[in-house]
């Protein structure tokens, strides 16, 4: 068993490094996991990388197995897939998903890992945390058969929402983004695509995930009277203006936030966090989700890759990090 592992740490805002960290012997009820791949969420994780978490949200935004404190130094991440090398017999040798940062080996409670179904390859399972966000958002949104829906913002979260909505019967779904190249992603997910100026209006529901003022304003414009915007964007330390004048009140529009940190009130009495994550993994049996993984790098390259992801120099939805057995 390895006595040390390698982990990616944000040393100061905008700069990361690989550190050697101790790996304890797993106790009863714990598992030792060897990481196979992890994912970089270009939204939240790159915001953390540039030091954009406001002080008021330092506690709320802690990842389950984060070490250190915002803004830095901090070990942050939550899309990890690995193989259980030590632990209860029911998990030994199983591929599992865990909300753990980028690290070659780690020990966590057995209850913190979720087995990946045989129908889902490990390389796709890194999307589980983001698809879980989409599931929670749609529990909040409660779309109905025949609804006219726009998803504004074709990033990792928006595309995950659109991919799940593509399974709903009789629903008109349009993925809206300012980048025309996202049309290819929409096609792979089985949904229509439009640039913001060409998007179809009269929507019963708009899910906003562009993290921009322009996207939120356009989301309101696309609503039918008494329609709802589900706001999934997180703006960090940025101030956002919202157009609440003109016809906002007369059309009785609704803007409602959704956040994955709590199970949607619509399902909280009957579903746990574990249930929600297991559902997300089941949904990932669909190979259409592979369209959300747009790049891959070796773990040891993370200190050079993360600044490029944060600046947009390396465009990505989900950027996958691969690990070799020699790591750690």
Order of alpha helices (4+ residues) and beta strands (2+ residues): beta-beta-beta-alpha-beta-beta-beta-beta-beta-beta-alpha-alpha-beta-alpha-beta-alpha-beta-beta-alpha-beta-beta-alpha-beta-alpha-beta
